[in-house]
């Protein structure tokens, strides 16, 4: 998997992602501790609200990012968004009111909502080979896991010498270094068909393609499963550790690291697994594991009337493992479902629609935990995960070819995308599917 780092431009972009995520991980720990500092036992509810604001911003702005930014401007836009995120992070240590936290989170995440889909859409253009791209996705997944593993570990070490407010400076440094690394990368130029309509019209076109594709409807349902488990760990860890287990700031960081440890362990094995087993089978198994882990943890907490450190750490590790398997194959599925011209829009649609799941899960985890206790929160999120599992199983057929003959009802007959293929009333297959048909039934 590390061989993919021989590609210089991908290496620079991966390192940019890595340092930005390490900074973001520090901010996750610091934000949880800031919420506890401002709200005490209501910290889960406050943190859930702050993260719900983040998701709402993503849903509104992410589709526009892919639709508005032309290829020639992707690099300067990414650099500018990194610098905006750095400035917002530097202001967070000085807040004293909850509304100020919410405002700065909205600003920071507005920049992230523009950054992430643009960044993700560049990778398959740099790595056109699917095996390389699959390994790049797993490496990218490891980078996200570093936010959950190394960042809390680093935060725990830093909290021995500084207050949690100082962690926000590390976040800003990560964004600045990310901007410098993006500056050194060479972005490929992609020829795209002329655009018509406004940015939201083009973005909604990507969403229509997304929601009409069975495998992507299944992916969206799996995102709901991932959000249920992830939200439980991210939102309620600080309350469980501080109020139930009597731990301090460093113990909060180590508990969050357990979630990342499980995720990273699976991400290292996933590329070879996906070479042998279908994405659908692997993701279904992970969804079952997520439902089982949430349900079993809630049952244990009810039986022993509380939660212990071994239960918490083992449960969070299993949640992290299932989470990694559920989210890593997403880029592969998106790439199989569109051509280069539509890929940025489909990435933006995935980014926005998947965060609808998090918009549901974050406040649900915080509200249930704060008002009814952690057993109820675990049971409620297990129910949400089960609904996602059943929806994915139903929406994504077991026999799903990589490419399908499909129609474009919203494109004119002479559109460039249709002229590149054999057509029959606007219906066509991608080129290698047509070649296979011609070998079997030559003209």
FITIBA-681470 format. One record per residue (C-alpha): x, z, y; residue number from 1; chain. Coordinates in steps of 0.25 Angstrom, whole numbers, plus 5000, padded with zeros to 4 digits. Each point is the difference from the previous one (the first is absolute). Layout:
+------+------+------+-----+-----+
!   px !   pz !   py ! seq ! mol !
+------+------+------+-----+-----+
!    X !    Z !    Y ! NUM !   A !
...
+------+------+------+-----+-----+
***
This chain:
+------+------+------+-----+-----+
!   px !   pz !   py ! seq ! mol !
+------+------+------+-----+-----+
! 5000 ! 5000 ! 5000 !   1 !   A !
! 5011 ! 5003 ! 5010 !   2 !   A !
! 5006 ! 4986 ! 4998 !   3 !   A !
! 4989 ! 4995 ! 5010 !   4 !   A !
! 5008 ! 5007 ! 5011 !   5 !   A !
! 5011 ! 4989 ! 4999 !   6 !   A !
! 4990 ! 4992 ! 5009 !   7 !   A !
! 5005 ! 5004 ! 5013 !   8 !   A !
! 4988 ! 4998 ! 5008 !   9 !   A !
! 4991 ! 5008 ! 4990 !  10 !   A !
! 5011 ! 5010 ! 5000 !  11 !   A !
! 4999 ! 5002 ! 5015 !  12 !   A !
! 4985 ! 5001 ! 5000 !  13 !   A !
! 5000 ! 5009 ! 4988 !  14 !   A !
! 5009 ! 5010 ! 5007 !  15 !   A !
! 4992 ! 4999 ! 5013 !  16 !   A !
! 4988 ! 5004 ! 4992 !  17 !   A !
! 5008 ! 5011 ! 4993 !  18 !   A !
! 5004 ! 5007 ! 5012 !  19 !   A !
! 4987 ! 4998 ! 5007 !  20 !   A !
! 4993 ! 5006 ! 4988 !  21 !   A !
! 5010 ! 5012 ! 4999 !  22 !   A !
! 4996 ! 5003 ! 5015 !  23 !   A !
! 4986 ! 4999 ! 4997 !  24 !   A !
! 5001 ! 5009 ! 4988 !  25 !   A !
! 5006 ! 5011 ! 5010 !  26 !   A !
! 4989 ! 4998 ! 5009 !  27 !   A !
! 4990 ! 5002 ! 4988 !  28 !   A !
! 5006 ! 5014 ! 4998 !  29 !   A !
! 5001 ! 5003 ! 5014 !  30 !   A !
! 4986 ! 4996 ! 5003 !  31 !   A !
! 4994 ! 5008 ! 4989 !  32 !   A !
! 5008 ! 5012 ! 5005 !  33 !   A !
! 4995 ! 4997 ! 5014 !  34 !   A !
! 4986 ! 5000 ! 4996 !  35 !   A !
! 5002 ! 5013 ! 4993 !  36 !   A !
! 5006 ! 5006 ! 5012 !  37 !   A !
! 4989 ! 4995 ! 5009 !  38 !   A !
! 4988 ! 5003 ! 4990 !  39 !   A !
! 5004 ! 5009 ! 4989 !  40 !   A !
! 4992 ! 5000 ! 4988 !  41 !   A !
! 4992 ! 4988 ! 5006 !  42 !   A !
! 5013 ! 4992 ! 5000 !  43 !   A !
! 4995 ! 4991 ! 4988 !  44 !   A !
! 4987 ! 4996 ! 5008 !  45 !   A !
! 5009 ! 4998 ! 5013 !  46 !   A !
! 5010 ! 4991 ! 4992 !  47 !   A !
! 4989 ! 4993 ! 4993 !  48 !   A !
! 4994 ! 4996 ! 5014 !  49 !   A !
! 5013 ! 4996 ! 5005 !  50 !   A !
! 5003 ! 4991 ! 4988 !  51 !   A !
! 4986 ! 4995 ! 5001 !  52 !   A !
! 5003 ! 4995 ! 5014 !  53 !   A !
! 5012 ! 4993 ! 4995 !  54 !   A !
! 4992 ! 4993 ! 4989 !  55 !   A !
! 4989 ! 4996 ! 5011 !  56 !   A !
! 5011 ! 4994 ! 5009 !  57 !   A !
! 5006 ! 4992 ! 4988 !  58 !   A !
! 4986 ! 4995 ! 4996 !  59 !   A !
! 4997 ! 4994 ! 5014 !  60 !   A !
! 5014 ! 4995 ! 5004 !  61 !   A !
! 5007 ! 4996 ! 4987 !  62 !   A !
! 4992 ! 4987 ! 4998 !  63 !   A !
! 5004 ! 4995 ! 5014 !  64 !   A !
! 5015 ! 5002 ! 4998 !  65 !   A !
! 5001 ! 4989 ! 4990 !  66 !   A !
! 4990 ! 4991 ! 5007 !  67 !   A !
! 5006 ! 5001 ! 5014 !  68 !   A !
! 5015 ! 5000 ! 4998 !  69 !   A !
! 5006 ! 4986 ! 4998 !  70 !   A !
! 5012 ! 4999 ! 4991 !  71 !   A !
! 5010 ! 4998 ! 5011 !  72 !   A !
! 4996 ! 5014 ! 5006 !  73 !   A !
! 5000 ! 5008 ! 4988 !  74 !   A !
! 5014 ! 5006 ! 5002 !  75 !   A !
! 4999 ! 5004 ! 5015 !  76 !   A !
! 4986 ! 5006 ! 4997 !  77 !   A !
! 5005 ! 5008 ! 4988 !  78 !   A !
! 5011 ! 5006 ! 5009 !  79 !   A !
! 4991 ! 5003 ! 5011 !  80 !   A !
! 4990 ! 5007 ! 4991 !  81 !   A !
! 5012 ! 5009 ! 4994 !  82 !   A !
! 5003 ! 5004 ! 5014 !  83 !   A !
! 4986 ! 5004 ! 5003 !  84 !   A !
! 5000 ! 5009 ! 4988 !  85 !   A !
! 5013 ! 5006 ! 5003 !  86 !   A !
! 4994 ! 5004 ! 5014 !  87 !   A !
! 4987 ! 5006 ! 4994 !  88 !   A !
! 5008 ! 5008 ! 4990 !  89 !   A !
! 5009 ! 5006 ! 5011 !  90 !   A !
! 4987 ! 5005 ! 5008 !  91 !   A !
! 4994 ! 5007 ! 4988 !  92 !   A !
! 5009 ! 5013 ! 5001 !  93 !   A !
! 4994 ! 5003 ! 5014 !  94 !   A !
! 4985 ! 5000 ! 4996 !  95 !   A !
! 4992 ! 5013 ! 5001 !  96 !   A !
! 4986 ! 4995 ! 4998 !  97 !   A !
! 4994 ! 4993 ! 4988 !  98 !   A !
! 4994 ! 4989 ! 5009 !  99 !   A !
! 5015 ! 4997 ! 5004 ! 100 !   A !
! 5004 ! 4999 ! 4985 ! 101 !   A !
! 4988 ! 4990 ! 4998 ! 102 !   A !
! 5004 ! 4991 ! 5012 ! 103 !   A !
! 5015 ! 4999 ! 4996 ! 104 !   A !
! 4996 ! 4997 ! 4985 ! 105 !   A !
! 4991 ! 4989 ! 5005 ! 106 !   A !
! 5011 ! 4994 ! 5008 ! 107 !   A !
! 5011 ! 5001 ! 4989 ! 108 !   A !
! 4991 ! 4995 ! 4990 ! 109 !   A !
! 4995 ! 4988 ! 5009 ! 110 !   A !
! 5014 ! 4995 ! 5000 ! 111 !   A !
! 5001 ! 5003 ! 4985 ! 112 !   A !
! 4987 ! 4992 ! 4997 ! 113 !   A !
! 5007 ! 4988 ! 5007 ! 114 !   A !
! 5013 ! 5002 ! 4993 ! 115 !   A !
! 4997 ! 5001 ! 4986 ! 116 !   A !
! 4992 ! 4988 ! 4997 ! 117 !   A !
! 5010 ! 4991 ! 5007 ! 118 !   A !
! 5012 ! 5006 ! 4993 ! 119 !   A !
! 4993 ! 4999 ! 4986 ! 120 !   A !
! 4997 ! 4985 ! 5003 ! 121 !   A !
! 5014 ! 4997 ! 5002 ! 122 !   A !
! 5006 ! 5004 ! 4987 ! 123 !   A !
! 4993 ! 4990 ! 4991 ! 124 !   A !
! 5005 ! 4989 ! 5009 ! 125 !   A !
! 5014 ! 5005 ! 4999 ! 126 !   A !
! 4999 ! 5002 ! 4985 ! 127 !   A !
! 4992 ! 4988 ! 4994 ! 128 !   A !
! 5003 ! 5003 ! 4986 ! 129 !   A !
! 4989 ! 5009 ! 4994 ! 130 !   A !
! 5010 ! 5008 ! 4991 ! 131 !   A !
! 5008 ! 5003 ! 5012 ! 132 !   A !
! 4988 ! 5003 ! 5008 ! 133 !   A !
! 4995 ! 5010 ! 4989 ! 134 !   A !
! 5013 ! 5007 ! 5001 ! 135 !   A !
! 5000 ! 5000 ! 5015 ! 136 !   A !
! 4986 ! 5007 ! 4999 ! 137 !   A !
! 5005 ! 5010 ! 4991 ! 138 !   A !
! 5012 ! 5003 ! 5008 ! 139 !   A !
! 4990 ! 5001 ! 5012 ! 140 !   A !
! 4992 ! 5009 ! 4992 ! 141 !   A !
! 5012 ! 5009 ! 4998 ! 142 !   A !
! 5002 ! 5000 ! 5015 ! 143 !   A !
! 4986 ! 5005 ! 5002 ! 144 !   A !
! 5003 ! 5011 ! 4990 ! 145 !   A !
! 5012 ! 5004 ! 5008 ! 146 !   A !
! 4990 ! 5004 ! 5010 ! 147 !   A !
! 4994 ! 5009 ! 4990 ! 148 !   A !
! 5012 ! 5005 ! 4993 ! 149 !   A !
! 5013 ! 5000 ! 5009 ! 150 !   A !
! 4993 ! 5002 ! 5013 ! 151 !   A !
! 4994 ! 5013 ! 4996 ! 152 !   A !
! 5013 ! 5004 ! 4993 ! 153 !   A !
! 5008 ! 4997 ! 5013 ! 154 !   A !
! 4989 ! 5007 ! 5008 ! 155 !   A !
! 5002 ! 5012 ! 4992 ! 156 !   A !
! 5015 ! 5000 ! 5002 ! 157 !   A !
! 4998 ! 4998 ! 5015 ! 158 !   A !
! 4990 ! 5011 ! 5001 ! 159 !   A !
! 5010 ! 5010 ! 4997 ! 160 !   A !
! 5007 ! 4997 ! 5013 ! 161 !   A !
! 4990 ! 4994 ! 5009 ! 162 !   A !
! 4985 ! 5002 ! 5003 ! 163 !   A !
! 4990 ! 4990 ! 4995 ! 164 !   A !
! 4999 ! 4994 ! 5014 ! 165 !   A !
! 5014 ! 4994 ! 4998 ! 166 !   A !
! 4995 ! 4992 ! 4988 ! 167 !   A !
! 4993 ! 4990 ! 5010 ! 168 !   A !
! 5014 ! 4997 ! 5006 ! 169 !   A !
! 5004 ! 4995 ! 4986 ! 170 !   A !
! 4987 ! 4991 ! 5000 ! 171 !   A !
! 5004 ! 4994 ! 5013 ! 172 !   A !
! 5014 ! 4997 ! 4995 ! 173 !   A !
! 4995 ! 4993 ! 4988 ! 174 !   A !
! 4991 ! 4991 ! 5008 ! 175 !   A !
! 5012 ! 4996 ! 5010 ! 176 !   A !
! 5009 ! 4997 ! 4988 ! 177 !   A !
! 4989 ! 4992 ! 4993 ! 178 !   A !
! 4999 ! 4992 ! 5013 ! 179 !   A !
! 5015 ! 4997 ! 5000 ! 180 !   A !
! 5000 ! 4996 ! 4986 ! 181 !   A !
! 4988 ! 4990 ! 5002 ! 182 !   A !
! 5009 ! 4994 ! 5011 ! 183 !   A !
! 5010 ! 4996 ! 4991 ! 184 !   A !
! 4991 ! 4993 ! 4989 ! 185 !   A !
! 4997 ! 4985 ! 5000 ! 186 !   A !
! 4985 ! 4997 ! 4999 ! 187 !   A !
! 4996 ! 4987 ! 4993 ! 188 !   A !
! 4992 ! 4990 ! 5008 ! 189 !   A !
! 4987 ! 4997 ! 4993 ! 190 !   A !
! 4992 ! 4988 ! 5004 ! 191 !   A !
! 4985 ! 5003 ! 5001 ! 192 !   A !
! 4988 ! 4993 ! 5002 ! 193 !   A !
! 4994 ! 4999 ! 5014 ! 194 !   A !
! 4992 ! 5013 ! 5003 ! 195 !   A !
! 4985 ! 4999 ! 5005 ! 196 !   A !
! 4991 ! 5012 ! 5005 ! 197 !   A !
! 5004 ! 5013 ! 5005 ! 198 !   A !
! 5009 ! 5010 ! 4993 ! 199 !   A !
! 4989 ! 5008 ! 4994 ! 200 !   A !
! 4994 ! 4987 ! 4995 ! 201 !   A !
! 5012 ! 4997 ! 4993 ! 202 !   A !
! 5002 ! 5014 ! 4995 ! 203 !   A !
! 4986 ! 5000 ! 4994 ! 204 !   A !
! 5003 ! 4987 ! 4993 ! 205 !   A !
! 5011 ! 5007 ! 4993 ! 206 !   A !
! 4990 ! 5012 ! 4996 ! 207 !   A !
! 4990 ! 4990 ! 4995 ! 208 !   A !
! 5010 ! 4994 ! 4991 ! 209 !   A !
! 5005 ! 5014 ! 4996 ! 210 !   A !
! 4985 ! 5005 ! 4996 ! 211 !   A !
! 4997 ! 4987 ! 4993 ! 212 !   A !
! 5012 ! 5001 ! 4990 ! 213 !   A !
! 4997 ! 5009 ! 4988 ! 214 !   A !
! 5014 ! 5005 ! 4998 ! 215 !   A !
! 5000 ! 5004 ! 5015 ! 216 !   A !
! 4987 ! 5007 ! 4999 ! 217 !   A !
! 5006 ! 5008 ! 4988 ! 218 !   A !
! 5012 ! 5003 ! 5009 ! 219 !   A !
! 4992 ! 5006 ! 5011 ! 220 !   A !
! 4993 ! 5009 ! 4990 ! 221 !   A !
! 5013 ! 5004 ! 4994 ! 222 !   A !
! 5004 ! 5003 ! 5015 ! 223 !   A !
! 4989 ! 5010 ! 5000 ! 224 !   A !
! 5005 ! 5007 ! 4988 ! 225 !   A !
! 5014 ! 5001 ! 5006 ! 226 !   A !
! 4994 ! 5005 ! 5013 ! 227 !   A !
! 4993 ! 5011 ! 4993 ! 228 !   A !
! 5012 ! 5006 ! 4993 ! 229 !   A !
! 5009 ! 4997 ! 5012 ! 230 !   A !
! 4991 ! 5007 ! 5010 ! 231 !   A !
! 4999 ! 5013 ! 4992 ! 232 !   A !
! 5015 ! 5001 ! 5000 ! 233 !   A !
! 5003 ! 4996 ! 5014 ! 234 !   A !
! 4989 ! 5008 ! 5007 ! 235 !   A !
! 4998 ! 5013 ! 4992 ! 236 !   A !
! 5015 ! 5003 ! 4996 ! 237 !   A !
! 5003 ! 5008 ! 5012 ! 238 !   A !
! 4987 ! 5009 ! 4999 ! 239 !   A !
! 5003 ! 5002 ! 4985 ! 240 !   A !
! 5014 ! 5004 ! 5002 ! 241 !   A !
! 4999 ! 5008 ! 5012 ! 242 !   A !
! 4986 ! 5007 ! 4998 ! 243 !   A !
! 4999 ! 5000 ! 4984 ! 244 !   A !
! 5014 ! 5001 ! 4995 ! 245 !   A !
! 5006 ! 5007 ! 5013 ! 246 !   A !
! 5011 ! 4990 ! 5001 ! 247 !   A !
! 5007 ! 4996 ! 5013 ! 248 !   A !
! 5004 ! 4987 ! 5007 ! 249 !   A !
! 5011 ! 4997 ! 4990 ! 250 !   A !
! 4990 ! 5002 ! 4988 ! 251 !   A !
! 4990 ! 4990 ! 5007 ! 252 !   A !
! 5011 ! 4990 ! 5000 ! 253 !   A !
! 5004 ! 5002 ! 4986 ! 254 !   A !
! 4986 ! 4999 ! 4995 ! 255 !   A !
! 4998 ! 4987 ! 5007 ! 256 !   A !
! 5013 ! 4995 ! 4993 ! 257 !   A !
! 4994 ! 5003 ! 4986 ! 258 !   A !
! 4990 ! 4989 ! 5003 ! 259 !   A !
! 5011 ! 4990 ! 5004 ! 260 !   A !
! 5008 ! 5004 ! 4988 ! 261 !   A !
! 4989 ! 4995 ! 4991 ! 262 !   A !
! 4998 ! 4988 ! 5008 ! 263 !   A !
! 5015 ! 4996 ! 5000 ! 264 !   A !
! 5002 ! 5002 ! 4985 ! 265 !   A !
! 4989 ! 4990 ! 4997 ! 266 !   A !
! 5004 ! 4990 ! 5010 ! 267 !   A !
! 5014 ! 4999 ! 4993 ! 268 !   A !
! 4993 ! 4996 ! 4987 ! 269 !   A !
! 4989 ! 4991 ! 5006 ! 270 !   A !
! 5007 ! 4987 ! 5001 ! 271 !   A !
! 5003 ! 4999 ! 4985 ! 272 !   A !
! 4986 ! 5005 ! 4997 ! 273 !   A !
! 4993 ! 4989 ! 5008 ! 274 !   A !
! 5009 ! 4989 ! 4993 ! 275 !   A !
! 4993 ! 5004 ! 4987 ! 276 !   A !
! 4986 ! 5006 ! 5004 ! 277 !   A !
! 4990 ! 4994 ! 5009 ! 278 !   A !
! 4998 ! 5006 ! 5014 ! 279 !   A !
! 4985 ! 5003 ! 4997 ! 280 !   A !
! 5004 ! 5008 ! 4987 ! 281 !   A !
! 5011 ! 5008 ! 5007 ! 282 !   A !
! 4991 ! 5003 ! 5012 ! 283 !   A !
! 4988 ! 5005 ! 4991 ! 284 !   A !
! 5009 ! 5009 ! 4993 ! 285 !   A !
! 5005 ! 5006 ! 5013 ! 286 !   A !
! 4986 ! 5002 ! 5005 ! 287 !   A !
! 4996 ! 5007 ! 4987 ! 288 !   A !
! 5012 ! 5009 ! 5002 ! 289 !   A !
! 4996 ! 5003 ! 5015 ! 290 !   A !
! 4986 ! 5004 ! 4996 ! 291 !   A !
! 5005 ! 5009 ! 4989 ! 292 !   A !
! 5011 ! 5007 ! 5008 ! 293 !   A !
! 4990 ! 5003 ! 5011 ! 294 !   A !
! 4989 ! 5005 ! 4991 ! 295 !   A !
! 5010 ! 5008 ! 4991 ! 296 !   A !
! 5006 ! 5007 ! 5012 ! 297 !   A !
! 4986 ! 5004 ! 5005 ! 298 !   A !
! 4996 ! 5005 ! 4987 ! 299 !   A !
! 5013 ! 5008 ! 4998 ! 300 !   A !
! 4998 ! 5006 ! 5015 ! 301 !   A !
! 4986 ! 5004 ! 4996 ! 302 !   A !
! 5004 ! 5006 ! 4987 ! 303 !   A !
! 5012 ! 5009 ! 5006 ! 304 !   A !
! 4993 ! 5002 ! 5013 ! 305 !   A !
! 5011 ! 4994 ! 5008 ! 306 !   A !
! 5012 ! 4991 ! 4999 ! 307 !   A !
! 5014 ! 5003 ! 4996 ! 308 !   A !
! 5013 ! 4993 ! 5004 ! 309 !   A !
! 5002 ! 4994 ! 4986 ! 310 !   A !
! 4986 ! 4994 ! 5000 ! 311 !   A !
! 5002 ! 4995 ! 5015 ! 312 !   A !
! 5013 ! 4993 ! 4997 ! 313 !   A !
! 4997 ! 4994 ! 4987 ! 314 !   A !
! 4986 ! 4995 ! 5005 ! 315 !   A !
! 5006 ! 4994 ! 5013 ! 316 !   A !
! 5011 ! 4993 ! 4991 ! 317 !   A !
! 4989 ! 4993 ! 4992 ! 318 !   A !
! 4992 ! 4996 ! 5012 ! 319 !   A !
! 5013 ! 4994 ! 5006 ! 320 !   A !
! 5002 ! 4992 ! 4987 ! 321 !   A !
! 4986 ! 4995 ! 4999 ! 322 !   A !
! 5001 ! 4996 ! 5015 ! 323 !   A !
! 5012 ! 4992 ! 4999 ! 324 !   A !
! 4994 ! 4992 ! 4989 ! 325 !   A !
! 4988 ! 4997 ! 5007 ! 326 !   A !
! 5006 ! 4995 ! 5013 ! 327 !   A !
! 5013 ! 4993 ! 4996 ! 328 !   A !
! 4993 ! 4987 ! 4994 ! 329 !   A !
! 4992 ! 4997 ! 5012 ! 330 !   A !
! 5010 ! 4991 ! 5006 ! 331 !   A !
! 5000 ! 4992 ! 4987 ! 332 !   A !
! 4985 ! 4998 ! 5000 ! 333 !   A !
! 4999 ! 4996 ! 5014 ! 334 !   A !
! 5011 ! 4989 ! 4999 ! 335 !   A !
! 4993 ! 4994 ! 4988 ! 336 !   A !
! 4987 ! 4999 ! 5007 ! 337 !   A !
! 5004 ! 4992 ! 5012 ! 338 !   A !
! 5011 ! 4990 ! 5005 ! 339 !   A !
! 5011 ! 5002 ! 5011 ! 340 !   A !
! 4990 ! 4997 ! 5011 ! 341 !   A !
! 4990 ! 5010 ! 4997 ! 342 !   A !
! 5010 ! 5011 ! 4995 ! 343 !   A !
! 5001 ! 5008 ! 5013 ! 344 !   A !
! 4985 ! 5000 ! 5002 ! 345 !   A !
! 4998 ! 5005 ! 4985 ! 346 !   A !
! 5011 ! 5011 ! 5002 ! 347 !   A !
! 4992 ! 5004 ! 5013 ! 348 !   A !
! 4987 ! 5001 ! 4993 ! 349 !   A !
! 5006 ! 5008 ! 4989 ! 350 !   A !
! 5006 ! 5009 ! 5010 ! 351 !   A !
! 4987 ! 5002 ! 5007 ! 352 !   A !
! 4991 ! 5001 ! 4989 ! 353 !   A !
! 5008 ! 5009 ! 4991 ! 354 !   A !
! 5001 ! 5010 ! 5012 ! 355 !   A !
! 4985 ! 5001 ! 5000 ! 356 !   A !
! 5002 ! 5007 ! 4987 ! 357 !   A !
! 5010 ! 5010 ! 5007 ! 358 !   A !
! 4990 ! 5001 ! 5012 ! 359 !   A !
! 4990 ! 5006 ! 4989 ! 360 !   A !
! 5010 ! 5008 ! 4992 ! 361 !   A !
! 5008 ! 5007 ! 5011 ! 362 !   A !
! 4988 ! 5007 ! 5007 ! 363 !   A !
! 4993 ! 5003 ! 4987 ! 364 !   A !
! 5013 ! 5007 ! 4995 ! 365 !   A !
! 5001 ! 5008 ! 5012 ! 366 !   A !
! 4986 ! 5004 ! 5002 ! 367 !   A !
! 4997 ! 5003 ! 4985 ! 368 !   A !
! 5013 ! 5009 ! 5000 ! 369 !   A !
! 4997 ! 5007 ! 5013 ! 370 !   A !
! 4986 ! 5003 ! 4998 ! 371 !   A !
! 4998 ! 5001 ! 4985 ! 372 !   A !
! 5013 ! 5003 ! 4994 ! 373 !   A !
! 5010 ! 4992 ! 4992 ! 374 !   A !
! 4993 ! 5000 ! 4987 ! 375 !   A !
! 4988 ! 4992 ! 5007 ! 376 !   A !
! 5010 ! 4991 ! 5007 ! 377 !   A !
! 5007 ! 4996 ! 4986 ! 378 !   A !
! 4986 ! 4998 ! 4994 ! 379 !   A !
! 4995 ! 4992 ! 5011 ! 380 !   A !
! 5012 ! 4991 ! 5001 ! 381 !   A !
! 5000 ! 4998 ! 4985 ! 382 !   A !
! 4986 ! 4995 ! 5001 ! 383 !   A !
! 5005 ! 4990 ! 5011 ! 384 !   A !
! 5011 ! 4995 ! 4991 ! 385 !   A !
! 4991 ! 4999 ! 4988 ! 386 !   A !
! 4990 ! 4991 ! 5009 ! 387 !   A !
! 5013 ! 4991 ! 5003 ! 388 !   A !
! 5004 ! 4999 ! 4986 ! 389 !   A !
! 4986 ! 4995 ! 4995 ! 390 !   A !
! 4999 ! 4991 ! 5012 ! 391 !   A !
! 5014 ! 4994 ! 4997 ! 392 !   A !
! 4997 ! 4998 ! 4985 ! 393 !   A !
! 4987 ! 4993 ! 5004 ! 394 !   A !
! 5005 ! 4991 ! 5011 ! 395 !   A !
! 5013 ! 4995 ! 4994 ! 396 !   A !
! 4998 ! 4992 ! 4987 ! 397 !   A !
! 5009 ! 5003 ! 4988 ! 398 !   A !
! 5003 ! 4985 ! 4999 ! 399 !   A !
! 5005 ! 4996 ! 5014 ! 400 !   A !
! 5009 ! 4988 ! 5002 ! 401 !   A !
! 5011 ! 5000 ! 5010 ! 402 !   A !
! 4993 ! 4989 ! 5008 ! 403 !   A !
! 4986 ! 4995 ! 5000 ! 404 !   A !
! 4992 ! 4987 ! 5004 ! 405 !   A !
! 4993 ! 5005 ! 5013 ! 406 !   A !
! 4993 ! 4995 ! 5012 ! 407 !   A !
! 5001 ! 5000 ! 5015 ! 408 !   A !
! 4987 ! 5000 ! 5006 ! 409 !   A !
! 5005 ! 5003 ! 5014 ! 410 !   A !
! 5010 ! 4989 ! 5001 ! 411 !   A !
! 4998 ! 4985 ! 5003 ! 412 !   A !
! 5003 ! 4990 ! 4989 ! 413 !   A !
! 5012 ! 4994 ! 5007 ! 414 !   A !
! 5006 ! 5014 ! 5002 ! 415 !   A !
! 5015 ! 5000 ! 4997 ! 416 !   A !
! 4999 ! 5010 ! 4989 ! 417 !   A !
! 4990 ! 4991 ! 4993 ! 418 !   A !
! 5008 ! 4988 ! 5002 ! 419 !   A !
! 5011 ! 5006 ! 4992 ! 420 !   A !
! 4992 ! 5001 ! 4987 ! 421 !   A !
! 4991 ! 4991 ! 4992 ! 422 !   A !
! 4986 ! 5003 ! 5005 ! 423 !   A !
! 4986 ! 4999 ! 4995 ! 424 !   A !
! 4990 ! 5004 ! 5011 ! 425 !   A !
! 5010 ! 5010 ! 5006 ! 426 !   A !
! 5003 ! 5006 ! 4986 ! 427 !   A !
! 5014 ! 5000 ! 4995 ! 428 !   A !
! 5011 ! 5007 ! 4992 ! 429 !   A !
! 5014 ! 5003 ! 5004 ! 430 !   A !
! 5011 ! 4990 ! 4997 ! 431 !   A !
! 5005 ! 5005 ! 4987 ! 432 !   A !
! 4987 ! 5002 ! 4994 ! 433 !   A !
! 4997 ! 4985 ! 5003 ! 434 !   A !
! 5013 ! 4996 ! 4994 ! 435 !   A !
! 4996 ! 5008 ! 4987 ! 436 !   A !
! 4986 ! 4993 ! 5000 ! 437 !   A !
! 5007 ! 4986 ! 5001 ! 438 !   A !
! 5009 ! 5003 ! 4988 ! 439 !   A !
! 4988 ! 5003 ! 4992 ! 440 !   A !
! 4991 ! 4989 ! 5005 ! 441 !   A !
! 5009 ! 4989 ! 5007 ! 442 !   A !
! 4993 ! 4990 ! 5008 ! 443 !   A !
+------+------+------+-----+-----+
***
